[in-house]
Amino acid sequence: MYHSDTEILFPMRVAPSLRDLRGRKWRRLVDRALEVPDGEEPQLAFGLMLIRLAGCLTCHPDSYRALRGCTNCAGHVVRRHRGDDDDLTELYQRALADIGLYLAERQQTPPAVSQAVLGEVGEA
């Protein structure tokens, strides 16, 4: 990426700059994402919601979005979102549910390394 403010996916360091762009419900949503430790579900869901809203998966180094930087792009997306704060809260809740499902599936999935391989390594 050419711009020093551009990353591959939405960076949480940008979230504080988004806090005052909308109403009270939006501010509470941003505050909730910022008050939890890094990597907690509310923070992951906030990031996923912004990745979906901003289209981060289709951002490329030479795209207009990348040239403007993540802070400008995210601010633009939040300000220009046509729905109200309730709509954004619903998108956040959907992202939170998706994160929860993903993490639950990962906990149920057996380890990729089989016991046979571990046994062989441990015997050496």
C-alpha positions, 0 to 999 in steps of 0.5 A: 500500500502506498499511503502510510494510513492504508492497511489490508483490512480495517484497523481498529486504530481508526475507530476513535476517529469515527466516534463522533460522526453519528448519533448517541447509539453509534458513539456507544457502539464505538465506545463498546468496541474500544473498551474491550481488550484487543481480540475480544468479540465486540472488537472483532465484530466492529472491525468485521462490520466496518470491513463489510461497510467499506468493502475492504476485501476489494480495496487494492493498493492502487484504488482510490480508497487505498490512496485516501487511507483507512481513516478517510475511507472509514470516516466517509463510509460511516458519514455517508451510510444511508441507514440510521444508528439502529441500522448500524447497530443491527449490522454490528449485531449480525457481525457479532453473531457471525464472529460467535459462530466462527469461534464456536466452529473453531472450538469444535474442530479437531486439531489439524495434526493427528495423534499419529504424527504427534506420537511419531514426533514425541518418540524421536 
